[in-house]
Amino acid sequence: GAVVSQHPSWVICKSGTSVKIECRSLDFQATTMFWYRQFPKQSLMLMATSNEGSKATYEQGVEKDKFLINHASLTLSTLTVTSAHPEDSSFYICSARVRTSRNTGELFFGEGSRLTVL
Amino acid sequence: SQQGEEDPQALSIQEGENATMNCSYKTSINNLQWYRQNSGRGLVHLILIRSNEREKHSGRLRVTLDTSKKSSSLLITASRAADTASYFCATVNTGGFKTIFGAGTRLFVKA
């Protein structure tokens, strides 16, 4: 099956610093990746849709200057949490669709990155 | 915004029993999917049912879809302790592209 690798799996940083999370599709090309945020015991909230070679599409209420998304290649999307604050602490998960599943909608997920901002 | 509601929010059963989780959604959909998430991990796709299908099976999983009621159910038969996880339904809107997740059901299977 399609494999999505997400790194780092966990990170602790000081308030005010920026943190970059990488999402890679290992055995397929992903023209589109999705970034989700998940609070403890809650569902996934779609933050943005990352499109290769173009600007990301952000969901309402998500600050694009706060959460910078770059999709520089068909296998890599990055999420940078800029000037992180404790309220940004969360579980961030990326996902991608295989091109052949474009019409089915099946998503393949990374293992998630737990961010803790002190 | 999330469009799916799931019930129950939490379910605790004995190993060997069946577990049923329900999901409701609000808009027209292209398909509905169920995912599983172990604590602190990513999600794993379980099964997809298209809007023109009413029932689908995969191993111990049985999914139903009622588009008139905008609802779906996931049945796990003969549950095992290893089935302990959170289960989410997710929908892709008709003509849409984004996958939106329901609130999830936390299943605990006691050995």
Interface residues (C-beta under 8 A of the other chain):
Chain A: V4 Q6 T32 F34 Y36 K41 Q42 S43 L44 M45 L46 T49 Q60 F91 I93 S95 T104 G105 E106 L107 F108 F109 G110 E111 G112 R114
Chain B: S1 Q2 N30 N31 Q33 Y35 G40 R41 G42 L43 V44 H45 L48 F88 A90 V92 F97 K98 T99 I100 F101 G102 A103 G104 R106
